[in-house]
């Protein structure tokens, strides 16, 4: 599903060039549950942005589900993000004045899905993440774990092939983190491909494959 070869990403700050990634070779099969680990500054978030088509490589080849990413236009990249990738962030990234229902519905509105189809999909997803009785609550009325459940439901609403999660339990207490990881495990067992950025060994223990990054290079990978 994901095939990267010789991927580099250089940021030009004007005075200096920063090599965030220095030649990444990475293959991810459909249905894998992968942790990408490494210290701060190792290139984890840069790699996630490239995998999720939020950014493009400076050099190298990236094929996502048969499409050569480095040849695509900005509009084509946006379409891939909307169709194939669901994002979950450490800070939830919910709209504070919108209800849980409205936060999950928004990607469907952007995708042009009619109202009746939106309602069925949003309500079933919020029920699936255990929030059927919290649909009308705004983020400020929800716990951190509940907010992350809303974010996970939103990431699934366009039925993506891949879920990218960046430190998804980083702002949660350990009990809420366990609940969120159990939810990711369920999603994986139902066939989703999940790629998780983390520095926490307790989180990576849930995954079936771990990729270690250091100084913009893959140090090693291991299977669980």
Beta strands, then each sheet from edge to edge (+ up, - down):
strand 1: 2-12
strand 2: 17-28
strand 3: 33-37
strand 4: 59-64
strand 5: 67-68
strand 6: 85-89
strand 7: 162-166
strand 8: 193-198
strand 9: 209-214
strand 10: 217-223
sheet 1: 2+ 1- 4+ 5-
sheet 2: 6+ 7+ 8+ 3+ 9+ 10-
end
